[in-house]
Amino acid sequence: MSVPIRLVCFCIILLVDYQAQKTPSQIGKKTTPLSKGVATSFLISVAALWGFAVFWLLNFGIAIGGNAVVLAPFLLSLITLFFSGEFFYLTKKRLAKDMQGALLVLPIVVNLALSWQLNLADSSLQGHNWLMYGVGLLFFFVCSLFYFGIKERLKLAPIPDFLQGLSIQLTVLFLIFLSLSFFQGVFFGELF
């Protein structure tokens, strides 16, 4: 997983956090920005996974004709849009309108970010594609869990004024990035 893919994942996490902070909590229900962010990240991950799985099944059964470099990501985007639309419809009453918009668009961005290095048109590489996609999606979800958990704990900690806001968020994300990069060095023999 390359650095641009990780940066796209971090930008998506920041967008979900911004939407979770912006939407007001509902009276009588125990919803916090932590629960909103984790729930939205989970729904984004599941919609992206379903989109990639159905794309893989269709790609395995039929050959993509024409310009496969263009058609494969387009087909992946359409299938992911279908599943994110289904999750949008199912969670219409439970999520705020801003979070629903994120749920509709961000699974497509996640799938395109995670699949741009994969050779989607070659059906002989499907096992390798699944491994790389699964690791990338797991990275996105684990980073979002770490991020929202750390952000919730930072509310209790005294933070200097110059670090509050976006600077502490970026610091947290890059510390997560560094800590998970060491796992890549242990398992795959390269650090970054």
N, C-alpha and C positions, 0 to 999 in steps of 0.2 A: 504494500500500500504506500503510495508515494505521498510526498508532502502536499501537493495541490489537492489531492483527495481529502486529506486530513483537514486542510484549511476550509474546504467546502463543508465538511461535516461540522467543524467548529462554527462556521457562519450560520448554519442551519440551527445549531443549538442556541446560538445567541438570538436568532430570530424567534425561536420558540420561547425563550426566556423573556424577551421583550413583550411578546404577545401575552404571556402568562402574567407578567407584572402589570400590563396595561388593563387587562380585563378585571372588573371589580368582582370581589367575592360576593356570593349570593347569601342573603340573610337566611338563617335557619339551616344552611348546609355547611358542612365543614370542608370547604375547599380552600386550599392554600396555593400559592404559586408553585410550591414543590409538587403537590399532587397534580396540578394542571399540567405542569411541564413534563412530568414523568408519564402521565397518561397520554399526552399528545405525542411524545417521543415514541412511546410504545405503539400507538396507532400508526404513526408514520412508518415505523420499522415493519410492522405486520403488513401494511398495505404494500410497501415496497417488496417485501418477501413474496407475497402472493403474486404480484405483478411479474417478478422475475421467474417464479416457479411456472406460471402458466406460459410465459414466453418460452421457457426452456422446453416445456412439453410440446408446444406448437412448433418450435424450431427443430426439435428432435423428430417430429412426425413428418414435417414438410420442409422442402428446401426453399430458401428465400432466393427468388430470382432477381434479376436486374442488378442494381448497385447495392450490394449487401452492406457496404459500409454505411450507407445512408438509411436503408430500409430497416436494418436490424434495430438501431436505436429508436427509430420512429415507431416501429411495431411495439417495442418495449415500452415506450412512452404511452402509447394508446392503451395497452393492456393495463399498465399501472394507473392510468387515469380512470379506467373502468373500476378498478378495485378501490382507489381512493374515493371515487364517487359513491361507491357502495358504503364505505365507512362514513362518508359525509352524510349520507341519507340515514344510516343507522344511529348516528350520534347527533343528529340535528337538534334534538331537544336538550341534550346533556351538555354540550359544549357551547361556549359563547361564539358569536358570529365571527370574531377575529380569529379564534382558534380553528373554526371550521374552514376558513379560507386557507390557513396554513396546512390543514389536513388534506385539502384538495390538491395543493400545488407541490408541497415539499416531498412527498414520496417519489414524484417524477424526478425531481432534482437529485434526490438520493440515488435512485437507480441509474440515472445518467452519469452521475459522478463516480459511482462504483463500477460501472461497466465500460467506461471509455477506454480502459487499457486492455479489456478482454477481447478476444477474437470471437464475437458472437455468431458469426456466420459459419464457422468451422465446427461441425457437430462432433468431430473427433476429440475436441478439447473440452467437452462439457464437464467432465469430472474436475479438471483444473479450474474451469470457470466457476463452478459451484464452490470450490474451496476458497478461492480468492474473494468471491462475492460474499460468502458467509463470514469470513474473517472481517471484511470491511463493514458489513452490517452489524456484526457483533461489536466491533470497535465503536461505531456510531452510538449504539444503544448503551454500552458500558460508559462511554464518555459522558453521555447525557445524564446517566444515573449519578456518576461521580460529581458532575458539575452541579446538578440541582441539590444534591446532598451537601456539598461543600458550601454552596450559596446559602442554604438554609442555616448552616452553622455560622457563617460569617455575619449573620444578623445579630448574633449574641456577642461577637468579638468586637473590641474597640479598634476601629480602623482609622488611621490618620486621614485628615480631610483630602490631602492630595492624592490618596489612593482610592478613594471612593468612586463608584460609578464604573465606567468602561475599563479603566486601568486595572482594577482588581479582578474584573471578569476575564480580561485577557491574560492576566497573570495566572489565574486559576486554570484556564484552558491550556496554557503552555506548560504548566507544571504537570497536568494530566498527560499532555503530549509527550513530554520527556519521560515520564514514568512508564508509559506504555511503549515507548520506543525501545526501552531496555529489554522488554519481553521479545521484541522482534530481533534484537541482537542475540539473545540467548537461543532462540529457536531457529533463526534463519541465517545467522552468521554475519549479519550486517547491522550497524547501529542505526543509521537513518536511511 
